[in-house]
Amino acid sequence: MLTMNALRGYGADTQAGLARCMNDESLYLGLVEMLMNDRRFEEMCLAVETLGIRHAMHEAHALLETASSLALTPLAEQLEQMILCLQLRGDSAVLEKQVRLLRLNMEKLREIDGN
């Protein structure tokens, strides 16, 4: 079950994220759930895998903004790394590694909720 304690255990700065949601815990948790199920995540991973760099960059920036606003620090940091790799036009092996790390990170977040 998605709880504030579980998110803190994941590494989220729930106090900061909650403050950005007007201290409305149900709003905050709902937005975290929306991010966990955001289709843009899979679109970004697919774009990276097919070397659609521009599309991957677009999706990664959108996801980073949301993860940062919700203070989901581990996911935000991993998305920042992905963006850096995309900006540097890293080779496919580096990009594939970043996708694997991002998928693992998202899966860890989703496991909190049992999704």
N, C-alpha and C positions, 0 to 999 in steps of 0.2 A: 504494500500500500504506500502510496506517495505521501510522505509526511515531511514536515520541516526538519525533524531530526534525521531522517533518512537522507535528505538532501545535504544536510551539514556533513553527514558521514561520507557522502560522495565528494565533498570538497566545495560545495556551493557556499557563497557568502549570503546566506538567507536573510540576514538582517538588512544588507544593502538592497537585495532584490525585493524584499518586502517593502522597504521604504519607497522604492520606485513604483510600487503598486498601491500607494496610498495606505499602506499597512493593512491591506485587505488580503488575508491569508488565502481565502478561497479563490480570489482573482489570481494571486501569484501561482498557486498550485495549478489552476486551470491553464495559465499561460505556459507553465513548464510542460504540462501534458500536451498542449498544442504543439510545442516545439518537438517533443519526442515523436510525434506522429506527422510532422511536417514533411510533405512530399518532396520539398526542395532538397532534403538531405539525400534521398536516393538519386534525385536528378543530378546533384552535384557529384556524387560518387560515380555515376554512370558517365557523366561528362568528362571526369578525370580519366576514367578507364578508356574512353574512346578519344582522348586527347582533344576534347572540345574545350580548350583552355578558356576562351572568353566566357562561355556559358558557365563553366565551373567556377570561374572567378565571380561572376554575378551571384550565383547561388551561395557561394562561400561567404561573401560579404553580407548578404541578407541574413544568413544563419548566424554569423558572428555578431551582428548587431543585436539580434534577439538574445543569444546566449549571454552576451555582455550585459545587456539590460537586466536580465534575470539573475545576473551574478553567478552563472554556472561556470565558474572559473576553469575547471579542467577541460570542459568542452570548448570554451572560448579560446583557451591557450592553444588547443590542438587545431582549431580553425585558423588561428593566426599563423601557425606553422604551415598549414596548407596554402594559405594565401601567399606567404613568402615563397614557397616552392613554386607556385603557379607564376608569380611575378618573375622569378628567376628562370622560368621555363625549364624546371628540373627535368632530368631524364625520366623515362617512364618507370624505371625501377624505384626511383625516389618517390615519385607520385603514387605509385602503387602501395608503397610502404605507408605513406601518409593516409591513404584511403583505408588501409587495414587498421591503422591506429585510431582513426576517426570512427570506424565501424565498432571497434572494441569499446571505445569511450561511450558512444551512443548506446551500445548494448548494456553497458554497466549502468547507465542512467535509466534505461528502460526496465532493467531488472528490479530496480527499486519499487516500481509500480506493479511489477508482475506482468507487464505487457510483453 
